């Protein structure tokens, strides 16, 4: 039954639009094609589906239209349309839903099920540069000198900025990189783009040295190193060089003021 209604609906509406014959129960919405408008722009202007316009007007490719042509955009039931009642089916009645309370009350959780507060979570999982380096690390060896040793022998590249305390030492590829002072390895990885493998060594009195652009590190996190121990080799690149930084209590210092 539904299939037959769909097949004859287009023809009924076309007769309604052009012959102006009233059809009981159907009220088509008719629009006219404007200047420089095709069927796609017509459907877009009236905010109706394009496929409905094609189907209701019985149009086929290439869907040519002319100016001021009446087209059926959509249809709707008129208020005088007869109401078709469906056969009643017995439905089981459901109990009415209880209205929500005006004020929500919650029972306190026992102490064993309470979630830890923000401060407790911060105590359990410390954050920050200093805390991450010192977490689960052995104490570093005592310093052998008040000044640090040069990690490699090479020519220093002039600094581009006065406040930039990072220095680059031009050297040969595969040149061994030595620890500047006694300490414990705090980090070995490649998390900084453009610096290759980076090694951080924590020294006594809260000093930290950084070595960048390293290849094939020979140490791992937690290893105790002494002054002059080989910790890796300079990466084999077009312009081999080593990055060296010096920090005291997370503050970047000028290495030239503390190197021998």
Buried (B, 14 or more C-beta within 10 A) or exposed (E): EEEEEEEEBBEBBBEBBEEEEEBEEBBBEBBEBEEEBEBEEBBEEEEBEEEBBBBBBEBEEEBEBEEEBBBBBBBEEEEEEEEEEEEEEEEEEEEEEEEEEEEEEEEEEEEEEEEEEEEEEEEEEEEEEBEEBBEEBEEBBEBEEEEBBBBBEBEBEEBEEEEEBBBBBBBEBEBBBBBBBBBBBBBBEEEEEEBBBBBBBBBBEBBBBBBBBBBEBBBEBEBBBEBEBEBBBBBEEEEBBBBBBBBEEEEBBBBEEBBE
